[in-house]
Amino acid sequence: MKKLFVLLIAAVALLAIIGCSQPVSAAEIKSDKPRNTAPAISQTDTQTLADSNAALALALYQQINKQPGNLFYSPYSISEALAMTYGGANGTTDSQMAAALQFTLSQQQLHPAFNSIDIALASRGQGAQGIDGKGFKLNVVNAIWGQKGFNFASAYLDLLAQNYGAGLRVVDFKNATEESRKTINQWVSDQTAAKIQDLLPQGSLTTLTRLVLTNAIYFNAAWATQFEKTMTQNAQFTLLDGTTVTVPMMQQKDKFYKFVEGTNYKALEMPYSGNQLSMYILLPNSGQFNTFEAALNSQQINSIINAMQSAPVDLTMPKFKIESELGLKKSLAALGMKDAFDPSLADFSGMDGQKDLFITDVLHKSYVTVDEAGTEAAAATGVIVGTTAMPTNIKEFNMNRPFIFLIRDNPTGSILFLGRVVDPSK
């Protein structure tokens, strides 16, 4: 498993490249608003946002699954990074982004709802275990990196500070572009236990860069029921073309898991320590992967999860590790977010009071590793904005063929990570 997407950390960077504006002092740029640690948001709104994030997760999956090989990304990281960008959008850019990102809440509801979910995620896993023998970790953090002396709209900075806890960190893109890039990349690395390196590649920042918004999510959790390493054995995994590879397969016998079997698939829930987050495995029947994948959407995932019942299972699962890079500009444009990428049409005047900004690219890097102990995952997103009933029989669940998996926060229903494994030997 040399190159499988990695599970559980997500880091998001959002770059805004802005043209000339009246400079102000760095002290005037920083918002003095503290994060709202008790947002007045209804449970209905948080559920609506979780449903929106799940819809985006699967809409993106259908856009990017055409590329060959293993796949892994953090839809939550992507959604939150773009939500911070969306906070500065107006006009048609606002409406197109809302539609593409599946946001149905108003701006006044959406950002507090993200804040509410982030706060809920921060409370997960108290007393639970991580894969390294230490405590469970699920961290979601944000930061803003702004050009020294640039005039940012105070209302926009307040929105980010109050809802995303993103305080401004003054850097000098104009005179120290490369040093600024290294500083931001180091922050991303620090927040993701060094799993995401060089989120911003050389050339991604220029002397015209004025704002970078970063979000990082890191996950490290042990299985509620761990695998015995002595039971791991090499076995055959059948690829999509019918050929096989030999990979290490973990095993459990007669363990109780929530399970469901459909007409062309089996599905299983694997809880993590603390029983608040789970990995869900969707295992299409032999020869049915492409058909199942093409029809997959968030409603189907909810139906599968709701139909699961506890059953004794003989489980066989490959160890795997995935690392991936994605460029999401074309995918997001295909979902309807077109004006945001067009310098003549984009309207991000909520950021600086002018219509001089547009998104030049959306970059995503991710990492996941799954072994006998549990899961560790990381992801980073960069949004670059430029100027101009219990059965009695034992069920067999042998993951010896391509499968889809997701990591979900069960209390909120938020899908944090989503991916597929078509070749665990890569």
Beta strands, then each sheet from edge to edge (+ up, - down):
strand 1: 9-17
strand 2: 71-73
strand 3: 137-147
strand 4: 168-171
strand 5: 209-222
strand 6: 233-238
strand 7: 244-261
strand 8: 265-271
strand 9: 277-284
strand 10: 309-318
strand 11: 320-327
strand 12: 358-370
strand 13: 374-386
strand 14: 395-398
strand 15: 403-409
strand 16: 414-421
sheet 1: 4+ 3+ 5- 1+ 13+ 12- 11+
sheet 2: 2+ 16- 15+ 9- 8+ 7- 6+
sheet 3: 2+ 16- 15+ 9- 8+ 7- 10+ 14+
end
